[in-house]
């Protein structure tokens, strides 16, 4: 932290290597008090006596452009903010004072450090959820608590997670974010949080109790045998392109953002800017943030959005320094690390290229499974995915995170009920979101949804289930609902499909008892049979309507004509 308690004083330190002057700005009922800071190498420091925990502060920095002393800047290592970020055009206007617009950081004493072993193990079931949307309409959660991290510790929520066999919840971004500048004029707001400003401060809307609230919720979930994984965004920040707001890094150390040789911002994240992981200062901030959430909240690990950026310098490097730094860290090396293995930049698709210890979201699993059940995909491709995607992850172990639907794209229910996106409510004339997403209008959508779910739970690797898909949530065909902070994304708990939910609970129980599906080692001794029990030959796969996979005492049967997938114990299948 850069605001450290020292007896009856606070030591402030902030990095700004190119600034000519930096001021600490303290705020109380009398307004703003500026205190000049002294340079110490790349940092600026000052010790202020007579203040302590709860003091509110920010910074101002001056120097050559883009420095702008009119901008109040949030500490990049702040852990508590007094209010959420709110977009205002004045945040991006040079010379416009923004003290009235920007949150203040709050001096916060660290909690006693934790070093808990992760509960989650690869092969288990991860449940991806949006904290706000998950409980906004939950009838058992008190109204004042709905939409917060604390709500996840409610007994009714934990009971549901246990019922469907969740091993870990993956929380979509919970650190403080700001709306993209085009949303407020449309009357919309960011519902997902993938536009953060500073990486350690929880958003006050989600965690009014701060880091202690997250810590207590993690503890309650752990007591129920459920781990917690945080989805973190380190590919960009909400300061966006040069027309975006100046809030933190842009005003203190603009070199944290990657730039082309001509000085223009690199945009490998597709959001206006990209953090430069070739810069050691970026990696230090990244590692400090991970340690913060491990020691202060006790989380199991992290999922990284557009994770290819972490290894760019500027091209992707499978041996990038950040991987070695994580592996060498005694605290972080034992955490779960999950990559979304692509970004929007050149050479950005890197599925299978992350380190051996990492898990990776496998979109080829999603697409091959959807194609098969839509009717235009082959059984051979599906079998490869169910067996662990050895064509992607090599000969030793699968690192595949298998999913058929996630936060980004159609919900499971909408996948089998729509032929194309219906994103008009997003205010972009239905141009946003993925136009070519694999979907179909099924004559029996319930059967197809069950087939997709059963395939997911029958596959080797780690399961990712998106919250609400177990009971048929819909976004009414919107496959890019990031700006729908309303009942489009708020789960409908009272109208849920309880039969489908029971089916998912049954699948989860079957999987939990089928250990060969949950182990990571790639197996080459699988047996494959046709639906009539005869061995499948290479020539048979092209037209096979299904297959039987036999692995030890587990038998998985995929039957496209019947729209079913079954997991069973029993002796190896044999010719009839």
C-alpha positions in Angstrom: 0.0 0.0 0.0 1.1 3.5 -0.6 -0.6 4.9 2.5 0.9 3.2 5.5 0.0 3.8 9.1 3.0 4.6 11.3 1.9 5.3 14.9 0.1 8.6 14.9 1.1 9.4 11.4 0.6 8.1 7.8 3.4 7.7 5.3 2.3 8.4 1.7 4.2 7.2 -1.3 3.3 7.2 -4.9 5.1 6.4 -8.2 5.4 9.2 -10.7 8.9 9.1 -12.3 8.4 11.9 -14.9 6.5 14.4 -12.8 8.1 17.7 -11.8 6.0 18.0 -8.7 3.4 15.9 -6.8 1.0 16.9 -4.0 -0.8 14.8 -1.5 -4.4 16.1 -1.3 -6.1 15.5 2.1 -9.9 16.0 2.4 -12.0 16.7 5.4 -15.1 18.9 6.1 -13.1 22.0 5.5 -12.2 20.9 1.9 -8.9 20.1 0.3 -5.5 20.5 1.8 -2.4 20.1 -0.5 0.9 19.0 0.8 4.0 19.0 -1.4 5.8 15.6 -1.6 9.5 15.0 -1.9 11.0 13.0 -4.7 12.7 9.6 -3.9 13.8 8.1 -7.1 10.7 7.3 -9.1 8.5 7.8 -6.1 7.3 10.7 -4.2 6.9 10.6 -0.4 5.6 12.6 2.6 4.8 11.7 6.2 1.8 13.5 7.8 1.4 13.5 11.5 -1.9 13.7 13.3 -4.0 11.7 10.9 -4.7 7.9 10.8 -7.1 5.3 9.6 -10.1 6.8 7.8 -8.3 9.8 6.4 -9.4 10.6 2.8 -6.8 11.5 0.2 -5.8 11.8 -3.5 -2.9 13.2 -5.5 -2.1 15.9 -8.0 0.9 15.8 -10.3 2.4 18.5 -12.5 4.9 18.3 -15.4 5.0 18.2 -19.2 1.9 16.9 -21.0 0.0 14.8 -20.3 0.4 15.9 -16.7 -2.5 18.1 -15.6 -2.4 19.5 -12.1 -6.2 20.2 -12.3 -6.9 16.5 -12.1 -7.4 14.9 -8.8 -5.8 11.4 -9.0 -6.7 8.2 -7.2 -3.9 6.3 -5.6 -3.3 3.3 -8.0 -2.7 1.1 -4.9 -5.8 2.4 -3.0 -7.6 -0.4 -1.2 -10.7 1.6 -0.1 -12.7 4.3 -1.9 -15.3 6.6 -0.4 -17.6 6.4 -3.4 -17.9 4.7 -6.8 -16.5 6.2 -10.0 -19.0 8.1 -12.1 -18.3 9.1 -15.6 -18.4 12.8 -16.4 -17.0 14.5 -19.6 -15.1 17.0 -17.5 -12.8 14.1 -16.4 -11.2 14.2 -19.8 -11.0 18.0 -20.3 -7.5 19.5 -19.9 -7.5 22.1 -17.2 -10.8 21.2 -15.7 -10.6 20.6 -12.0 -12.1 17.3 -11.0 -11.9 17.2 -7.2 -15.7 17.2 -7.1 -15.9 14.3 -9.5 -13.3 11.7 -8.3 -13.5 9.3 -5.4 -11.1 9.8 -2.5 -9.0 6.9 -1.3 -9.3 6.1 2.4 -6.4 5.2 4.6 -7.1 1.6 5.7 -5.2 -0.6 8.2 -4.5 -4.0 6.7 -6.3 -7.0 8.2 -4.2 -9.9 9.7 -2.6 -11.7 6.8 -4.0 -15.0 5.6 -2.3 -17.8 3.7 -5.0 -20.4 3.2 -4.5 -23.3 0.8 -6.9 -23.2 -2.1 -10.0 -25.4 -1.8 -10.6 -25.6 -5.5 -8.8 -28.3 -7.6 -8.8 -28.6 -11.4 -11.5 -30.9 -12.6 -14.1 -29.4 -10.3 -17.1 -27.2 -11.0 -16.6 -23.4 -11.3 -19.7 -21.2 -11.1 -19.3 -17.8 -12.8 -21.5 -15.1 -11.4 -22.1 -11.4 -11.5 -22.3 -10.2 -7.9 -24.9 -7.6 -8.4 -27.1 -9.4 -10.8 -27.0 -12.7 -8.9 -29.0 -11.5 -5.9 -30.8 -8.4 -6.9 -34.0 -10.4 -7.3 -33.4 -13.1 -4.7 -36.4 -13.3 -2.5 -34.6 -14.8 0.6 -31.8 -12.2 0.7 -32.7 -9.0 2.7 -33.4 -6.1 0.3 -30.6 -4.0 1.8 -28.1 -6.7 1.1 -29.1 -7.6 -2.4 -26.5 -7.0 -5.1 -23.5 -7.1 -2.6 -20.7 -9.5 -1.9 -22.2 -10.1 1.5 -25.3 -11.5 -0.1 -23.3 -14.4 -1.4 -22.8 -15.6 2.2 -26.6 -15.8 2.8 -27.6 -19.4 3.8 -30.1 -19.6 0.9 -27.4 -18.7 -1.6 -24.9 -21.2 -0.1 -27.6 -23.9 -0.1 -28.2 -23.4 -3.8 -24.5 -23.6 -4.6 -24.2 -26.8 -2.6 -27.3 -28.2 -4.2 -25.8 -27.9 -7.7 -22.4 -29.1 -6.6 -20.3 -25.9 -7.0 -16.7 -26.3 -6.0 -15.7 -22.6 -6.5 -17.5 -19.4 -7.4 -15.8 -17.1 -9.9 -16.8 -13.6 -9.2 -17.0 -11.3 -12.2 -15.0 -8.0 -11.5 -15.5 -6.6 -8.1 -12.9 -3.8 -8.1 -14.1 -0.2 -8.7 -14.9 0.5 -12.3 -16.2 3.4 -14.4 -18.8 3.5 -17.1 -17.6 3.7 -20.7 -18.2 7.2 -21.9 -20.8 6.3 -24.5 -23.2 4.7 -21.9 -24.5 7.6 -19.8 -26.0 9.5 -22.8 -27.8 6.2 -23.7 -29.2 6.0 -20.2 -27.2 2.8 -19.6 -24.5 1.7 -17.2 -21.8 -1.0 -17.0 -23.4 -4.0 -15.3 -20.3 -6.3 -15.5 -17.4 -4.2 -14.2 -14.9 -5.0 -17.0 -13.7 -1.4 -17.0 -11.6 -1.0 -13.8 -9.6 2.1 -12.7 -7.5 0.9 -9.8 -6.9 -2.8 -9.2 -7.2 -3.3 -5.4 -10.1 -1.1 -4.3 -13.4 -3.0 -4.2 -16.4 -1.1 -5.8 -18.4 0.5 -2.9 -21.6 -0.5 -4.6 -20.7 -4.2 -4.3 -18.8 -4.1 -1.1 -20.0 -1.3 1.2 -18.1 -3.1 4.0 -14.8 -3.0 2.0 -12.2 -5.8 2.1 -13.6 -7.1 5.4 -16.9 -7.9 3.6 -15.1 -9.9 0.9 -13.1 -11.7 3.6 -16.2 -12.7 5.6 -17.9 -13.9 2.5 -14.9 -16.0 1.4 -14.8 -17.5 4.9 -18.5 -18.4 4.8 -18.2 -20.0 1.4 -15.0 -21.9 2.5 -16.9 -23.2 5.5 -19.3 -24.7 3.1 -16.5 -26.3 1.0 -16.7 -23.6 -1.8 -13.6 -21.7 -3.0 -13.6 -18.2 -4.4 -11.8 -17.1 -7.6 -11.7 -13.4 -8.6 -12.1 -12.4 -12.3 -9.5 -9.6 -12.6 -9.0 -7.1 -15.5 -5.4 -6.2 -16.1 -5.4 -5.7 -19.8 -6.6 -2.1 -19.7 -8.1 0.5 -17.3 -11.1 2.7 -17.5 -9.0 5.7 -18.6 -9.5 4.5 -22.1 -8.1 6.3 -25.1 -6.8 9.9 -25.3 -10.3 11.2 -25.1 -11.0 9.3 -21.9 -10.9 10.4 -18.3 -7.7 11.1 -16.3 -8.2 9.3 -13.1 -5.0 7.6 -11.8 -2.2 6.1 -13.9 -2.7 8.5 -16.8 -2.0 11.4 -14.5 0.8 9.9 -12.5 2.7 7.5 -14.8 1.4 7.4 -18.4 4.2 5.0 -19.4 2.3 2.2 -17.7 0.2 2.1 -20.9 1.7 0.4 -24.0 2.5 2.7 -26.9 3.6 2.1 -30.5 6.9 3.6 -31.8 5.0 6.6 -33.1 3.7 7.3 -29.6 0.1 6.2 -30.2 -1.7 4.1 -27.6 -1.7 0.3 -28.4 -5.2 -1.1 -28.1 -4.8 -4.8 -27.9 -7.7 -4.9 -25.4 -10.1 -3.2 -27.8 -11.0 -0.7 -25.1 -8.8 2.3 -25.9 -5.6 1.4 -24.0 -3.5 -1.6 -22.9 -1.3 -2.0 -19.8 2.3 -2.6 -20.7 3.4 -5.8 -19.0 6.9 -5.3 -20.5 7.2 -2.5 -17.9 8.4 -3.9 -14.5 6.2 -1.3 -12.7 3.1 -2.8 -14.2 4.1 -6.2 -13.1 4.8 -5.0 -9.6 1.4 -3.5 -9.3 -0.2 -6.7 -10.8 1.6 -9.0 -8.3 0.9 -6.7 -5.4 -2.8 -6.8 -6.3 -2.9 -10.6 -6.3 -1.1 -10.8 -3.0 -3.5 -8.3 -1.5 -6.6 -10.4 -2.3 -4.9 -13.6 -1.2 -3.7 -12.2 2.2 -6.6 -9.9 2.9 -9.5 -12.0 1.6 -8.2 -15.6 1.4 -9.3 -16.2 -2.2 -8.3 -19.4 -4.0 -7.0 -17.7 -7.2 -7.8 -15.6 -10.2 -9.2 -15.6 -13.7 -7.6 -13.0 -16.0 -9.7 -11.3 -18.7 -8.0 -11.1 -22.1 -5.0 -12.7 -20.5 -2.8 -12.6 -23.6 -2.0 -9.0 -22.7 -0.2 -10.3 -19.6 2.5 -11.8 -21.8 2.8 -9.1 -24.5 6.0 -7.2 -24.9 4.5 -6.2 -27.5 4.1 -9.7 -29.1 2.9 -12.7 -27.0 5.7 -14.6 -25.3 5.0 -17.9 -23.6 8.1 -17.3 -21.4 7.1 -13.8 -20.4 8.5 -12.5 -17.1 5.2 -12.4 -15.4 4.8 -16.1 -15.5 8.2 -16.7 -13.9 7.4 -14.1 -11.2 4.2 -15.8 -10.3 5.9 -19.2 -10.2 8.6 -17.8 -7.9 6.2 -16.2 -5.5 5.7 -18.5 -2.5 2.2 -17.1 -1.9 1.0 -16.9 -5.5 2.6 -20.1 -6.9 0.0 -22.2 -5.0 -3.0 -20.2 -6.3 -5.4 -21.2 -9.1 -4.5 -19.2 -12.3 -7.0 -19.2 -15.2 -6.4 -17.4 -18.5 -8.9 -16.2 -21.0 -6.3 -17.0 -23.6 -7.0 -14.3 -26.2 -7.1 -10.6 -26.8 -8.1 -8.4 -29.8 -4.5 -7.5 -30.9 -2.3 -9.2 -33.6 -1.6 -12.8 -32.7 -3.9 -12.5 -29.8 -5.5 -16.0 -29.9 -3.2 -18.1 -27.7 -5.3 -21.1 -26.5 -3.0 -23.8 -25.2 0.1 -21.5 -25.0 -0.1 -20.6 -21.3 2.2 -22.2 -18.7 1.6 -25.8 -17.6 0.2 -24.8 -14.2 -2.5 -22.6 -15.7 -6.0 -23.4 -16.7 -7.4 -21.9 -19.9 -10.9 -21.1 -21.1 -11.5 -23.4 -24.0 -13.8 -21.7 -26.6 -13.2 -24.6 -29.0 -15.0 -26.8 -26.6 -18.0 -24.5 -26.6 -18.1 -24.3 -30.4 -17.6 -27.9 -31.1 -20.2 -28.9 -28.6 -22.7 -26.4 -30.0 -22.0 -27.5 -33.5 -22.6 -31.1 -32.7 -26.0 -30.5 -31.1 -27.0 -28.0 -33.7 -26.5 -30.8 -36.2 -23.6 -29.6 -38.3 -20.6 -30.8 -36.2 -19.0 -34.2 -36.2 -18.8 -36.8 -33.5 -15.0 -36.9 -33.8 -14.5 -33.3 -32.9 -16.9 -33.7 -30.0 -15.1 -36.8 -28.8 -11.8 -34.9 -28.8 -13.3 -32.2 -26.6 -14.9 -34.6 -24.2 -11.7 -36.5 -23.8 -9.8 -33.4 -22.7 -8.7 -31.6 -25.9 -5.3 -33.2 -26.1 -4.9 -31.6 -29.5 -4.7 -28.3 -27.7 -3.1 -29.0 -24.4 -0.4 -31.6 -25.3 0.2 -35.1 -24.3 0.5 -34.9 -20.5 -2.5 -33.2 -18.9 -5.6 -31.2 -19.9 -5.8 -27.7 -18.6 -9.1 -27.1 -20.3 -11.9 -25.0 -18.7 -14.9 -26.3 -20.5 -18.0 -24.2 -21.0 -21.0 -24.1 -23.3 -22.1 -20.6 -22.2 -20.5 -17.8 -20.2 -21.2 -14.2 -19.3 -20.1 -13.1 -22.8 -22.5 -14.3 -25.4 -25.8 -16.0 -25.4 -27.1 -17.7 -22.2 -27.5 -21.4 -22.5 -31.3 -21.1 -22.8 -31.0 -18.4 -25.5 -28.4 -20.4 -27.5 -31.2 -22.9 -28.5 -33.9 -20.3 -28.9 -32.5 -17.6 -31.1 -31.0 -17.6 -34.6 -29.1 -14.3 -34.0 -28.4 -11.6 -31.4 -31.1 -9.2 -30.3 -29.0 -6.4 -28.8 -31.1 -3.4 -29.7 -31.4 -2.4 -26.0 -27.7 -1.7 -26.0 -28.2 1.4 -28.1 -25.8 0.5 -30.9 -28.4 -0.6 -33.5 -27.7 -4.3 -32.9 -24.1 -3.9 -34.2 -22.4 -4.9 -30.9 -21.8 -8.4 -29.7 -20.8 -11.4 -31.7 -22.8 -11.6 -35.0 -21.7 -15.2 -35.9 -22.2 -16.8 -32.5 -23.2 -20.5 -32.9 -26.9 -20.7 -32.0 -30.2 -22.1 -33.3 -33.9 -22.2 -32.9 -34.5 -25.7 -31.7 -37.8 -27.6 -32.1 -37.1 -29.0 -28.6 -35.0 -26.3 -26.8 -35.4 -28.0 -23.4 -33.9 -31.3 -24.7 -31.1 -29.4 -26.5 -30.3 -27.4 -23.3 -30.1 -30.6 -21.3 -27.8 -32.2 -23.9 -25.5 -29.2 -23.8 -25.3 -29.3 -20.0 -24.8 -33.1 -19.9 -22.0 -32.9 -22.4 -20.4 -30.2 -20.2 -20.5 -32.3 -17.1 -19.4 -35.5 -18.9 -16.2 -33.9 -20.3 -12.7 -34.3 -18.9 -11.3 -31.0 -17.6 -12.7 -28.3 -15.4 -16.4 -27.3 -15.7 -17.5 -23.7 -16.0 -21.2 -23.1 -15.4 -22.6 -19.6 -15.8 -24.9 -18.5 -13.0 -28.6 -19.1 -13.9 -27.9 -21.4 -16.8 -28.8 -24.3 -14.4 -32.4 -23.0 -14.3 -32.9 -21.5 -17.7 -32.0 -17.8 -17.4 -32.6 -15.7 -20.5 -31.3 -12.3 -21.6 -34.0 -12.2 -24.3 -31.5 -12.8 -27.1 -29.0 -10.2 -25.9 -25.6 -11.7 -26.3 -23.6 -8.6 -25.1 -25.6 -7.6 -22.0 -22.7 -5.8 -20.3 -24.8 -2.5 -20.2 -28.0 -4.0 -18.9 -28.0 -3.4 -15.1 -31.6 -4.4 -14.9 -33.8 -7.5 -15.1 -32.1 -8.5 -18.4 -29.1 -9.6 -16.3 -30.7 -9.9 -12.9 -31.5 -13.6 -12.2 -35.1 -14.5 -11.9 -35.1 -16.7 -8.8 -38.9 -17.1 -8.5 -39.4 -18.1 -12.1 -36.6 -20.5 -12.4 -36.9 -23.9 -14.1 -36.6 -26.2 -11.1 -36.7 -29.4 -13.2 -33.6 -28.2 -15.1 -32.0 -27.2 -11.8 -32.6 -30.7 -10.4 -31.1 -32.1 -13.6 -27.9 -30.1 -13.2 -27.7 -31.2 -9.5 -27.9 -34.8 -10.7 -25.2 -34.3 -13.3 -23.0 -32.7 -10.8 -23.4 -35.6 -8.4 -22.7 -38.1 -11.2 -19.5 -36.2 -12.1 -18.4 -36.0 -8.5 -18.6 -39.8 -8.3 -16.7 -40.3 -11.6 -13.2 -39.4 -10.7 -11.7 -40.2 -14.1 -13.6 -37.2 -15.5 -12.1 -34.9 -12.8 -8.4 -35.9 -13.1 -6.1 -33.8 -15.3 -3.9 -36.5 -16.8 -4.4 -37.0 -20.6 -5.4 -40.6 -21.1 -4.7 -42.5 -24.3 -6.2 -45.8 -23.2 -9.8 -44.7 -23.7 -12.1 -47.1 -25.5 -14.6 -45.8 -28.1 -17.7 -47.7 -29.3 -20.6 -46.9 -31.5 -24.1 -46.7 -30.1 -24.7 -50.3 -31.0 -21.7 -51.4 -29.0 -19.2 -52.2 -31.8 -15.7 -50.6 -31.7 -15.5 -47.3 -33.5 -13.0 -47.4 -36.4 -11.4 -44.2 -37.8 -13.6 -44.4 -40.9 -16.8 -44.5 -38.7 -16.4 -41.2 -37.0 -17.4 -39.0 -40.0 -21.0 -40.2 -40.0 -21.4 -41.4 -36.4 -24.6 -40.2 -34.8 -23.0 -40.6 -31.4 -20.5 -42.7 -29.4 -19.6 -44.4 -26.1 -16.5 -43.3 -24.3 -15.2 -45.9 -21.8 -12.6 -44.7 -19.2 -11.9 -47.2 -16.4 -15.3 -47.8 -14.9 -16.9 -44.7 -16.3 -19.0 -44.9 -19.4 -20.2 -41.7 -21.3 -22.8 -42.2 -24.0 -23.5 -39.4 -26.5 -26.7 -40.1 -28.6 -27.5 -37.3 -31.0 -30.8 -38.8 -32.4 -32.1 -39.2 -28.8 -30.6 -35.8 -27.7 -29.1 -37.4 -24.6 -25.8 -37.8 -22.9 -25.5 -40.2 -20.0 -22.7 -40.8 -17.4 -22.8 -44.3 -15.9 -20.7 -46.7 -13.9 -20.3 -50.2 -15.3 -18.1 -52.8 -17.0 -16.4 -51.7 -20.2 -18.8 -51.6 -23.2 -18.5 -54.6 -25.5 -20.0 -55.7 -28.8 -23.5 -57.1 -28.4 
